[in-house]
Every structure is written in structure tokens, then in C-alpha cells.
Amino acid sequence: MFDRAAWPRVLPFALYMAFVVLNDGLGRLGVDDQQLRWLYAVKIGAVSLALLHYRRRYDELAWPRLPRRCWLLAVAAGALVLLLWIRLNAGWMVVGASAGFDPGGPADIDWPLAAVRLAGAALVVPVMEELFWRSFLLRWLVDPQFLQVSPARVNVRAFLVSVILFGVEHSLWLAGIVAGAVFTLLYMRSRNLWTAIVAHAVTNGLLGVWIIATENWAYW
């Protein structure tokens, strides 16, 4: 099903999702949330090591020479996605109930724990997810030899399937679809993965700051 080029882009994402399943399973077995607090740090550490291991296989991460307007558009798009993310939360726009992630300590926020969560969401997750959803899956849906597919050549079917799947990965499914569409359009327009990564990082980073400031932990 996949050629050798796919695995460096699939395995970090699969590892991340395996930790999500592990966390949920341990919770269902009665493991206390306090005992699972640092599992996120282990997850991000494992994904980071996987990305570092495969770093020489990611030709799409070579630093690009893009016009300044591309970077400004990516930052603006990321901020726009944040604004939509915290508003697209009506009952019918949500699947399941997200327990979120509360880094609160006995008296105040556990700042090292919050910092790890923020750094993971803003620096590691965007790279891992964009490598999987945009660089791999979006193009693989066009042709299994996905490295030969230019982002500008992506068809409507691949766009819709990848965006919908990205959306339903999140409990805020409609917000996820909107975010996926924005990141995909940036990638297709610029033909460079870094624009999607930067937009994704801006969204996640600003969302994390907003969550800590407002203590809306369910959004994590």
C-alpha cells in the first residue's frame, strides 16, 4: 500500500495516535488523571525523536525562499483559524466530550507542564501533522507515488477527503475541517509545506496562550 517514502511521514503520526489511545485506555482502566499528566511529555518526546530520526528523508522541509507575503499570509491564516476555532463550538459542531488537559497544580498552574504542552502543540504537532496530512495523505490520494505530485495538482476528491478526515480527528470537527481547508489551500497555493506548518503553529501557539490565560482547558 505504501512505498518507503511514506513511512517517515506516517509513523510519527501513528506513534502520536498510539499515545492518544494509550491515554484513553489507561483512563478507562481507572488510572488517575494526575498519574497521566506527564504522558503528554513522553508522547511529544517520542514523536520528536521519530521526526529527528527521519529528518534526512523530509526533502519538503528544506528551508524555502518564499516572498514575504507568503509568510505574512500564513501567519494571518493561522490567526484567523484560531478565531474560528474558539467560536465554532455549538453543540452540533462537537463530537464527543473532550476532557482537555488541565496543567493545574495543588495551588496554581504547573508551569513546566503547561510549557511542555504549549511547546509540543506549537512546535512539534504542526510539523508531524503537516507531514502526514498535507505532504503525504493529500498527495497520496492523487497518486501512491506521492512525492511526484505537485501540491498544485491536487484534485477536489483528495482535497475533500483529506480535509474531512483531518476535521473528524478533532472533537471540534467543523473547526477542524475549516482549519484543514485553510492549511491545505496554503500548501497548494505556495507549493511549500512550510506555509501550512507556520499557519498551524500560529494557530496552536495562540490557542495555547488563550487556553492558559482563560483556563479553558477543554480546548486542549
N, C-alpha and C positions, 0 to 999 in steps of 0.2 A: 504493500500500500504506500509506504513512504520510501524515498531514497535516503542515502546517507546524509544529504544536506538538511533533511527535515529534522532529524533527531536533536541537533543542538538548539533548535527553536521550539521543539515540542517538550523535551524533557524538563527544562526548568519550570515551565508552566505546569506540567504534570506533577512535579515534585511539590510545587506550591499547593495545588489542589489536593494532593495526598495529605498534606498537613491540615488542610481545612476539614477533610473527612475524619482525620485522627482526632482533631479537637472536638468535633461534634460527637464522635463515638465515645470519647472519654467522658464528655459531659453527660451523655445518656447513661453511662455506667456509674454515674454518681460522683465522679471526680469533681471536687470543689473548684469554682471559678478562680479562686485565689491561687490554687495549685497550678492552674493552666495559664497564669498571667504572662509568664516568660516564654511560653511555647511560640508565640509570635516571633520573638527574637531568634529562636532556634530555626524557625521556618525561613526567615529572611536571611539568616546566615547561610543556611543550606542552599537557598536559591542563588545567593551571591557567589558562593563557591562554584556552583554549576555554571553560572554565566562567565566567571573568570576562567574556568577550565576550557570552555569552548570559545573564548574571546577571539582567537585567531580565525575562527570559522565564520565570523559575522562581518562579511565584506560591506554590508549595508550600514555598518556603524562607523565606517571611515568618516572622519570629520569633514563635512561638506563646506564648499564655498558658495553659500547662498546669499542672495541680496538681503539687505537689512529688512526690507518689507516682509520677507518670508518669516523671519524671526518675530517681528512685531505682530504679524497675523497669528502666528502660533500662540504667542503669549495672550493676545486678545481673545482668541478662540478658547483657550484654557480657562480664562476668567469668565467668559460667557457660559461655558459648560458648568462651572461652579454655581453661578447664579441660578441656572435652570435646575441643577441637581437638588438644591435645597428647597426648591419650590414645587417640583413635580413629585409630590408626596401624598396626593389624595389616596383614599383607600383603594380604589380600583387600579392605582398605579403601582401598588406594592404587592409582592408575592411573599407570603410567609411573614414571620416576625423576626427581625434582626435583633439579636441580643446586644450587638455592638461590642465595644471594647472600652471598658472603664479603667483607666490607669490610676484611679483614686487610691490613696493610701489610708492609713488609720486616721490621719488628721487632714491631709491635703493631697493634692495630685502627686503621684510618684513620678517626678520629673525625668529620671533616667528611663523609666518605662515608656513615658509619653514621647520622649525624644526618639527612642528606638522605633516606636510605631510611626511617628511622623517621618523619620528618615527612610524607613522601609517603604512607606506609601508614596513618598515623593521622589525617591532616588532609585529604588530597586524595582518596584512593581511596574512603573511605566516602561522600563527597558524590557523586562521579562514579558509583559503583556503585549507590547507592540511587536516584539519579535515573533510572538505566537500568532496574534490575531491579524495583524496587518501584513508583516513581511511574509509569514508562512501561509496561514489559512486562506486569507483573501486571495492570494495568487495561486495557491494550490487548487482552489475551486475552479480556477480557469484552466490550469494545466498542471498535472503532477510534477512536471519539470519546472517548478515554480520560480526558480532563480532566473529562468529565461523570460519570465513575464514582467513586462514593464508595468508599474502601477497605473500608468495612464491607459493601459489596455484592459483594465478590469471591467468585466461586464456587469450588467444590472443584477443578474442572478447571484453572482459571487458577492456583490456589494450587499444585497438584501440578506442573504443567508448569514454572512459573517457578522453583520450589524445586529441582526435579531439574536443570534447566539450570544454575542457579547452582552446584549441587553439582559437576557434571561439568566446570565451568570450572576447578576446582581438582584438583590431583593427589590430595589427601586428599578424595576425592569424598563419602564418608559424612559426614565432619566438615563439608564444605561444604553438604550437604543439611540437616544439623541446624542449622547457622548460618543458612541461608536461611529455614528454617521459623521460627526464633525471631525474626529480623528482620521477616519478613512478618507474623507474629502481632502483634508490637508495633505495626506500622503499621496493621493492620486494627483493632486494639483502640482505639488512640488517635486514629486517622484523621488522624495528623500524621506527616509524613516524618521530622521531627527525632528522634523517639524511635528509629527504626531507624538513623539516622545516628549518634546518640550511642552506641548499643549497638555498632554496627560499629566506631566509632572506639575505644571502650574495648577491644574485643577485639584490634584491630590494634595499638593502642598498647602494651597489656600484653604481647602476644605479642612485639613488637619488643624490649621491655625484657628479657623472658625469653630471647630468642634471643641478645642481646648478652651477657647475664650467663652463659649456659651454653655459648655458641658453637655452638649447634645450627643452623648456617647453612642446612641443608636446608629448614628451615621457612620461610625467606624465598624 
